[in-house]
Each structure stands twice: as structure tokens, then as C-alpha cells.
């Protein structure tokens, strides 16, 4: 079965792009999102595919951790660097999607290491 087009997913879940933008803006609080969007074009110029990905990421981070700060702490715990303040500062500059991808890659590495030992 072929994947659905981003526009059809937007229409199915959010009715239109405005609904998706509203849902994204509701999730994009200071706890979850670093606002680095260009002021000239704003979010209206962002593609549906990218907005859907960002909405999914923010939803996952909010449900699993609640905030970016807790995600950063989880990454530090995952890397066994909980006391490294420099690493924490560096990670806190990263965007939420980058942090989420880094966390998921760490989970995958841990799973592979565990299965290699067994």
C-alpha cells in the first residue's frame, strides 16, 4: 500500500493547514520549542510534511518527557554524563527535533549493545 500524501493526512487529521498550524502552535510552548522561525515568512511557508513531522515530534516529547529540559536530562543519563554541565549547556542549544533524534539513536544503540552481549 502506498503512503498517503502529506496534504491528505492534513485534511484527514486537521481539516486544513490552518488546523495543523493551530495544533502545532498549541504544542510549541517555551517548554518544548525554541522559536527560530524566520519572521519574514513565518510558519505559513513551511511545508505540510515538515509541519506534520514537527507536530509528531512535539507530541511524542510532550507525552514521554513533558519538556525539553527533561529530554536533555534523559540524553545525559543515557550517555552516563549526568554531572557534565558543559554537555547540558550544549544540548540545550539544540532544537527539539535534533534532541529527539539523538535520544532515539541512543535508545537504538543501547538495544543493539544489549542484544550483542546476549
N, CA and C atoms as a LAMMPS dump frame, in Angstrom:
ITEM: TIMESTEP
0
ITEM: NUMBER OF ATOMS
354
ITEM: BOX BOUNDS ff ff ff
-5.0000000000000000e+02 5.0000000000000000e+02
-5.0000000000000000e+02 5.0000000000000000e+02
-5.0000000000000000e+02 5.0000000000000000e+02
ITEM: ATOMS id mol type element x y z
1 1 1 N 0.844 -1.181 0
2 1 2 C 0 0 0
3 1 3 C 0.889 1.243 0
4 2 1 N 0.558 2.196 -0.797
5 2 2 C 1.343 3.425 -0.925
6 2 3 C 1.104 4.343 0.27
7 3 1 N 2.111 5.127 0.579
8 3 2 C 1.975 6.117 1.654
9 3 3 C 1.037 7.229 1.216
10 4 1 N 0.361 7.803 2.18
11 4 2 C -0.531 8.917 1.871
12 4 3 C 0.282 10.189 1.671
13 5 1 N -0.235 11.054 0.866
14 5 2 C 0.388 12.347 0.652
15 5 3 C 0.19 13.217 1.889
16 6 1 N 1.145 14.107 2.17
17 6 2 C 1.004 14.971 3.353
18 6 3 C -0.304 15.768 3.371
19 7 1 N -0.733 16.241 2.226
20 7 2 C -1.964 17.019 2.186
21 7 3 C -3.174 16.185 2.607
22 8 1 N -3.217 14.928 2.181
23 8 2 C -4.346 14.083 2.573
24 8 3 C -4.317 13.777 4.074
25 9 1 N -3.128 13.64 4.654
26 9 2 C -3.018 13.421 6.099
27 9 3 C -3.489 14.661 6.85
28 10 1 N -3.092 15.84 6.345
29 10 2 C -3.511 17.096 6.974
30 10 3 C -5.034 17.219 6.927
31 11 1 N -5.628 16.938 5.777
32 11 2 C -7.087 17.035 5.653
33 11 3 C -7.794 16.023 6.538
34 12 1 N -7.207 14.827 6.679
35 12 2 C -7.812 13.769 7.482
36 12 3 C -7.787 14.091 8.977
37 13 1 N -6.643 14.591 9.453
38 13 2 C -6.476 14.809 10.894
39 13 3 C -6.837 16.22 11.358
40 14 1 N -6.566 17.23 10.513
41 14 2 C -6.687 18.617 10.954
42 14 3 C -7.635 19.457 10.107
43 15 1 N -8.291 18.894 9.131
44 15 2 C -9.217 19.565 8.223
45 15 3 C -8.502 20.4 7.153
46 16 1 N -7.55 21.257 7.572
47 16 2 C -6.784 22.064 6.621
48 16 3 C -5.476 22.487 7.273
49 17 1 N -4.672 23.25 6.534
50 17 2 C -3.367 23.66 7.049
51 17 3 C -3.51 24.583 8.254
52 18 1 N -4.544 25.39 8.28
53 18 2 C -4.764 26.281 9.427
54 18 3 C -4.992 25.471 10.71
55 19 1 N -5.706 24.367 10.592
56 19 2 C -5.914 23.498 11.745
57 19 3 C -4.618 22.872 12.23
58 20 1 N -3.77 22.48 11.278
59 20 2 C -2.461 21.937 11.627
60 20 3 C -1.595 22.996 12.293
61 21 1 N -1.609 24.207 11.747
62 21 2 C -0.834 25.3 12.344
63 21 3 C -1.325 25.616 13.759
64 22 1 N -2.632 25.588 13.963
65 22 2 C -3.169 25.846 15.301
66 22 3 C -2.73 24.758 16.272
67 23 1 N -2.819 23.5 15.843
68 23 2 C -2.405 22.387 16.705
69 23 3 C -0.912 22.471 17.01
70 24 1 N -0.114 22.85 16.009
71 24 2 C 1.326 22.975 16.216
72 24 3 C 1.637 24.117 17.178
73 25 1 N 0.987 25.249 16.99
74 25 2 C 1.23 26.401 17.873
75 25 3 C 0.811 26.112 19.315
76 26 1 N -0.24 25.3 19.482
77 26 2 C -0.652 24.914 20.831
78 26 3 C 0.424 24.076 21.52
79 27 1 N 1.119 23.244 20.75
80 27 2 C 2.185 22.406 21.312
81 27 3 C 3.499 23.15 21.467
82 28 1 N 3.732 24.133 20.625
83 28 2 C 5.028 24.812 20.571
84 28 3 C 5.156 25.863 21.67
85 29 1 N 5.131 25.411 22.905
86 29 2 C 5.309 26.318 24.038
87 29 3 C 6.799 26.494 24.313
88 30 1 N 7.139 27.362 25.236
89 30 2 C 8.54 27.588 25.571
90 30 3 C 9.19 26.345 26.163
91 31 1 N 8.396 25.474 26.779
92 31 2 C 8.935 24.248 27.361
93 31 3 C 9.394 23.248 26.307
94 32 1 N 8.794 23.296 25.119
95 32 2 C 9.091 22.301 24.093
96 32 3 C 9.79 22.853 22.854
97 33 1 N 9.715 24.119 22.603
98 33 2 C 10.107 24.637 21.295
99 33 3 C 11.008 25.858 21.412
100 34 1 N 12.105 25.867 20.659
101 34 2 C 12.934 27.06 20.508
102 34 3 C 12.464 27.75 19.239
103 35 1 N 11.949 28.942 19.356
104 35 2 C 11.378 29.637 18.2
105 35 3 C 12.493 30.256 17.371
106 36 1 N 12.825 29.581 16.285
107 36 2 C 13.861 30.067 15.367
108 36 3 C 13.289 30.256 13.959
109 37 1 N 12.013 30.458 13.878
110 37 2 C 11.341 30.627 12.59
111 37 3 C 11.576 32.043 12.101
112 38 1 N 11.899 32.18 10.822
113 38 2 C 12.107 33.497 10.241
114 38 3 C 10.842 34.326 10.303
115 39 1 N 10.965 35.559 10.726
116 39 2 C 9.794 36.414 10.893
117 39 3 C 9.208 36.871 9.565
118 40 1 N 10.019 36.874 8.507
119 40 2 C 9.54 37.348 7.211
120 40 3 C 8.435 36.44 6.664
121 41 1 N 8.633 35.127 6.704
122 41 2 C 7.658 34.201 6.132
123 41 3 C 6.824 33.509 7.203
124 42 1 N 7.416 33.172 8.321
125 42 2 C 6.686 32.511 9.394
126 42 3 C 6.39 31.051 9.093
127 43 1 N 5.515 30.479 9.864
128 43 2 C 5.177 29.068 9.709
129 43 3 C 4.279 28.792 8.507
130 44 1 N 3.634 29.817 7.965
131 44 2 C 2.757 29.612 6.812
132 44 3 C 3.528 29.094 5.597
133 45 1 N 4.815 29.404 5.513
134 45 2 C 5.62 28.99 4.373
135 45 3 C 6.224 27.599 4.539
136 46 1 N 6.069 27.001 5.712
137 46 2 C 6.625 25.677 5.973
138 46 3 C 5.716 24.625 5.338
139 47 1 N 6.33 23.592 4.765
140 47 2 C 5.563 22.569 4.061
141 47 3 C 4.724 21.73 5.027
142 48 1 N 3.685 21.131 4.491
143 48 2 C 2.817 20.271 5.297
144 48 3 C 3.591 19.098 5.872
145 49 1 N 4.475 18.522 5.074
146 49 2 C 5.253 17.372 5.511
147 49 3 C 6.108 17.718 6.725
148 50 1 N 6.766 18.861 6.677
149 50 2 C 7.615 19.272 7.788
150 50 3 C 6.773 19.604 9.02
151 51 1 N 5.653 20.277 8.828
152 51 2 C 4.777 20.585 9.956
153 51 3 C 4.225 19.319 10.612
154 52 1 N 3.879 18.32 9.808
155 52 2 C 3.402 17.056 10.354
156 52 3 C 4.492 16.371 11.173
157 53 1 N 5.727 16.393 10.667
158 53 2 C 6.851 15.787 11.392
159 53 3 C 7.089 16.524 12.712
160 54 1 N 7.086 17.849 12.666
161 54 2 C 7.299 18.631 13.888
162 54 3 C 6.187 18.398 14.901
163 55 1 N 4.956 18.326 14.432
164 55 2 C 3.825 18.079 15.322
165 55 3 C 3.967 16.707 15.984
166 56 1 N 4.35 15.705 15.213
167 56 2 C 4.545 14.36 15.755
168 56 3 C 5.65 14.338 16.8
169 57 1 N 6.76 15.005 16.513
170 57 2 C 7.89 15.04 17.442
171 57 3 C 7.496 15.74 18.741
172 58 1 N 6.871 16.893 18.63
173 58 2 C 6.475 17.618 19.835
174 58 3 C 5.46 16.826 20.659
175 59 1 N 4.553 16.136 19.995
176 59 2 C 3.582 15.303 20.695
177 59 3 C 4.289 14.179 21.444
178 60 1 N 5.254 13.516 20.778
179 60 2 C 5.988 12.423 21.418
180 60 3 C 6.813 12.912 22.6
181 61 1 N 7.502 14.031 22.435
182 61 2 C 8.342 14.571 23.516
183 61 3 C 7.471 14.985 24.693
184 62 1 N 6.345 15.616 24.402
185 62 2 C 5.459 16.057 25.49
186 62 3 C 4.889 14.866 26.241
187 63 1 N 4.502 13.82 25.536
188 63 2 C 3.915 12.669 26.207
189 63 3 C 4.948 11.859 26.985
190 64 1 N 6.167 11.775 26.47
191 64 2 C 7.181 10.948 27.132
192 64 3 C 7.952 11.706 28.211
193 65 1 N 8.249 12.977 27.98
194 65 2 C 9.104 13.73 28.907
195 65 3 C 8.423 14.95 29.519
196 66 1 N 7.567 15.603 28.783
197 66 2 C 6.907 16.786 29.3
198 66 3 C 7.573 18.095 28.906
199 67 1 N 8.916 18.089 28.757
200 67 2 C 9.617 19.317 28.38
201 67 3 C 10.975 18.979 27.76
202 68 1 N 11.561 19.983 27.137
203 68 2 C 12.896 19.81 26.542
204 68 3 C 13.939 19.547 27.628
205 69 1 N 13.802 20.208 28.77
206 69 2 C 14.774 20.059 29.852
207 69 3 C 14.852 18.605 30.316
208 70 1 N 13.71 17.96 30.425
209 70 2 C 13.696 16.558 30.843
210 70 3 C 14.256 15.657 29.746
211 71 1 N 14.055 16.033 28.489
212 71 2 C 14.643 15.283 27.378
213 71 3 C 16.164 15.389 27.411
214 72 1 N 16.683 16.577 27.691
215 72 2 C 18.13 16.777 27.805
216 72 3 C 18.682 15.929 28.953
217 73 1 N 17.978 15.911 30.074
218 73 2 C 18.403 15.086 31.214
219 73 3 C 18.412 13.605 30.848
220 74 1 N 17.408 13.169 30.087
221 74 2 C 17.343 11.769 29.672
222 74 3 C 18.512 11.414 28.753
223 75 1 N 18.884 12.34 27.873
224 75 2 C 20.031 12.103 26.983
225 75 3 C 21.305 12.005 27.806
226 76 1 N 21.462 12.889 28.777
227 76 2 C 22.648 12.842 29.629
228 76 3 C 22.702 11.537 30.419
229 77 1 N 21.595 11.082 30.927
230 77 2 C 21.547 9.812 31.647
231 77 3 C 21.883 8.665 30.71
232 78 1 N 21.366 8.724 29.514
233 78 2 C 21.619 7.704 28.508
234 78 3 C 23.108 7.605 28.179
235 79 1 N 23.786 8.748 28.165
236 79 2 C 25.211 8.804 27.832
237 79 3 C 26.105 8.69 29.069
238 80 1 N 25.508 8.496 30.245
239 80 2 C 26.245 8.438 31.515
240 80 3 C 27.068 9.7 31.753
241 81 1 N 26.466 10.853 31.491
242 81 2 C 27.126 12.148 31.677
243 81 3 C 26.21 13.102 32.438
244 82 1 N 25.636 12.616 33.519
245 82 2 C 24.642 13.407 34.244
246 82 3 C 25.23 14.628 34.932
247 83 1 N 26.506 14.599 35.284
248 83 2 C 27.114 15.716 36.006
249 83 3 C 27.835 16.7 35.085
250 84 1 N 27.847 16.443 33.797
251 84 2 C 28.574 17.279 32.832
252 84 3 C 27.723 18.487 32.446
253 85 1 N 27.969 19.617 33.098
254 85 2 C 27.187 20.835 32.849
255 85 3 C 27.469 21.425 31.467
256 86 1 N 28.69 21.268 30.982
257 86 2 C 29.015 21.763 29.646
258 86 3 C 28.224 21.041 28.575
259 87 1 N 28.083 19.731 28.732
260 87 2 C 27.295 18.943 27.789
261 87 3 C 25.824 19.354 27.861
262 88 1 N 25.34 19.602 29.07
263 88 2 C 23.949 20.023 29.248
264 88 3 C 23.698 21.357 28.545
265 89 1 N 24.637 22.28 28.689
266 89 2 C 24.505 23.582 28.031
267 89 3 C 24.507 23.421 26.516
268 90 1 N 25.395 22.577 26.016
269 90 2 C 25.459 22.336 24.579
270 90 3 C 24.19 21.706 24.048
271 91 1 N 23.683 20.714 24.762
272 91 2 C 22.452 20.055 24.325
273 91 3 C 21.252 20.989 24.381
274 92 1 N 21.238 21.891 25.347
275 92 2 C 20.086 22.788 25.479
276 92 3 C 19.997 23.784 24.326
277 93 1 N 21.069 23.955 23.578
278 93 2 C 21.035 24.833 22.391
279 93 3 C 20.444 24.127 21.171
280 94 1 N 20.395 22.815 21.201
281 94 2 C 19.88 22.047 20.068
282 94 3 C 18.367 22.208 19.949
283 95 1 N 17.877 22.048 18.739
284 95 2 C 16.434 22.1 18.522
285 95 3 C 15.789 20.824 19.06
286 96 1 N 14.51 20.871 19.313
287 96 2 C 13.793 19.718 19.842
288 96 3 C 13.838 18.517 18.89
289 97 1 N 13.652 18.711 17.58
290 97 2 C 13.758 17.55 16.686
291 97 3 C 15.145 16.908 16.71
292 98 1 N 16.178 17.721 16.808
293 98 2 C 17.534 17.173 16.863
294 98 3 C 17.746 16.397 18.163
295 99 1 N 17.258 16.925 19.268
296 99 2 C 17.361 16.225 20.549
297 99 3 C 16.605 14.894 20.493
298 100 1 N 15.418 14.909 19.928
299 100 2 C 14.599 13.699 19.846
300 100 3 C 15.294 12.641 18.997
301 101 1 N 15.853 13.046 17.858
302 101 2 C 16.573 12.101 17.003
303 101 3 C 17.788 11.528 17.733
304 102 1 N 18.493 12.372 18.472
305 102 2 C 19.67 11.93 19.23
306 102 3 C 19.261 10.934 20.318
307 103 1 N 18.171 11.208 21
308 103 2 C 17.671 10.311 22.038
309 103 3 C 17.284 8.96 21.443
310 104 1 N 16.561 8.966 20.353
311 104 2 C 16.127 7.725 19.715
312 104 3 C 17.311 6.917 19.201
313 105 1 N 18.335 7.597 18.678
314 105 2 C 19.534 6.891 18.218
315 105 3 C 20.249 6.244 19.403
316 106 1 N 20.273 6.935 20.539
317 106 2 C 20.877 6.368 21.742
318 106 3 C 20.125 5.141 22.232
319 107 1 N 18.801 5.18 22.158
320 107 2 C 17.995 4.013 22.531
321 107 3 C 18.326 2.829 21.629
322 108 1 N 18.469 3.103 20.349
323 108 2 C 18.773 2.053 19.389
324 108 3 C 20.158 1.456 19.654
325 109 1 N 21.14 2.333 19.958
326 109 2 C 22.493 1.851 20.281
327 109 3 C 22.469 0.972 21.525
328 110 1 N 21.735 1.392 22.544
329 110 2 C 21.652 0.611 23.781
330 110 3 C 20.996 -0.749 23.531
331 111 1 N 19.967 -0.758 22.712
332 111 2 C 19.276 -2.006 22.391
333 111 3 C 20.201 -2.94 21.633
334 112 1 N 20.952 -2.4 20.665
335 112 2 C 21.881 -3.224 19.894
336 112 3 C 23.02 -3.756 20.764
337 113 1 N 23.515 -2.937 21.672
338 113 2 C 24.59 -3.362 22.576
339 113 3 C 24.089 -4.469 23.502
340 114 1 N 22.856 -4.337 23.954
341 114 2 C 22.281 -5.344 24.843
342 114 3 C 22.108 -6.671 24.125
343 115 1 N 21.638 -6.627 22.875
344 115 2 C 21.446 -7.869 22.115
345 115 3 C 22.778 -8.477 21.701
346 116 1 N 23.823 -7.656 21.521
347 116 2 C 25.148 -8.18 21.172
348 116 3 C 25.768 -8.912 22.356
349 117 1 N 25.492 -8.452 23.576
350 117 2 C 26.014 -9.122 24.777
351 117 3 C 25.331 -10.465 24.99
352 118 1 N 24.067 -10.542 24.643
353 118 2 C 23.305 -11.777 24.875
354 118 3 C 23.577 -12.842 23.864
